[in-house]
C-alpha cells in the first residue's frame, strides 16, 4: 500500500510543528561574520586558508562529507534499479 500526503506550510510553520528551535538570529550572525571575513580575503590563498578554518575538521571534514554524498547517491541509484530503467517494486 502506498499513501501520499501533501502538506502546504511555510518553513516557519514546519519548524514549529516539528519542535525545532528558531535559529534565525544565530544564522544571521553567522552569515554576517562570514561575509565580513570573506571581504578581508584579498587573494585565493587567503580565501583557501579561511575556508580551512571555517569548515569543521578542515579539509578532512569536507572530504568526508563529499564521500558521504557520493556513497548515498551510489546506494540510491543501485536501490532503484536505475541501470535497468525499471522502477523498484513496492510492497
C-alpha positions as CSV (number, residue, x, y, z in Angstrom):
1,X,0.0,0.0,0.0
2,X,1.3,3.4,-0.9
3,X,-0.1,6.6,0.7
4,X,0.9,10.1,-0.4
5,X,0.2,13.1,1.9
6,X,0.9,16.7,0.8
7,X,1.2,19.4,3.3
8,X,1.4,23.1,2.4
9,X,3.1,25.2,5.1
10,X,5.7,27.8,5.5
11,X,9.2,26.8,6.7
12,X,8.4,28.6,10.0
13,X,5.2,26.5,10.4
14,X,7.1,23.3,9.7
15,X,9.8,24.3,12.2
16,X,7.3,24.9,14.9
17,X,5.3,21.7,14.1
18,X,8.5,19.6,14.3
19,X,9.5,21.3,17.5
20,X,12.8,22.6,16.1
21,X,14.5,25.7,17.6
22,X,14.4,29.0,15.9
23,X,18.0,29.7,14.8
24,X,17.2,32.7,12.7
25,X,19.3,35.1,14.8
26,X,22.2,32.7,15.0
27,X,22.1,32.2,11.3
28,X,22.1,36.0,10.7
29,X,25.1,36.4,13.0
30,X,27.0,33.6,11.3
31,X,26.3,35.0,7.8
32,X,27.4,38.5,8.8
33,X,30.6,37.2,10.4
34,X,31.3,35.0,7.3
35,X,30.7,37.9,5.0
36,X,33.0,40.2,6.9
37,X,35.7,37.6,7.0
38,X,35.4,37.0,3.2
39,X,35.7,40.7,2.5
40,X,39.1,40.7,4.2
41,X,40.4,37.9,1.9
42,X,42.3,39.6,-0.9
43,X,43.7,36.5,-2.6
44,X,42.8,32.9,-3.4
45,X,45.4,31.7,-0.8
46,X,43.8,33.8,1.9
47,X,40.3,32.5,0.9
48,X,41.6,28.9,1.0
49,X,43.0,29.4,4.5
50,X,39.8,31.0,5.7
51,X,37.8,28.0,4.3
52,X,40.1,25.6,6.1
53,X,39.4,27.4,9.4
54,X,35.7,27.7,9.0
55,X,35.0,24.1,7.9
56,X,34.6,21.6,10.7
57,X,37.6,19.3,10.8
58,X,39.1,21.3,7.9
59,X,39.7,19.6,4.6
60,X,39.2,16.2,6.1
61,X,35.6,17.1,7.1
62,X,34.9,18.4,3.6
63,X,36.3,15.2,2.0
64,X,34.3,13.0,4.4
65,X,31.1,14.9,3.5
66,X,31.8,14.5,-0.2
67,X,32.3,10.8,0.3
68,X,29.1,10.6,2.2
69,X,27.2,12.2,-0.6
70,X,28.8,10.1,-3.3
71,X,28.1,6.9,-1.4
72,X,24.5,8.0,-0.8
73,X,24.0,8.6,-4.5
74,X,25.5,5.2,-5.4
75,X,23.2,3.5,-2.9
76,X,20.2,5.4,-4.2
77,X,21.0,4.5,-7.8
78,X,21.5,0.8,-7.1
79,X,18.4,0.6,-5.0
80,X,16.1,1.9,-7.7
81,X,17.3,-0.3,-10.5
82,X,18.3,2.8,-12.4
83,X,20.6,0.9,-14.6
84,X,17.8,-1.3,-16.0
85,X,15.3,1.6,-16.3
86,X,12.8,-0.4,-14.2
87,X,11.3,1.2,-11.1
88,X,11.8,-0.5,-7.7
89,X,8.7,-2.7,-6.9
90,X,6.8,-1.6,-3.8
91,X,5.1,-4.0,-1.4
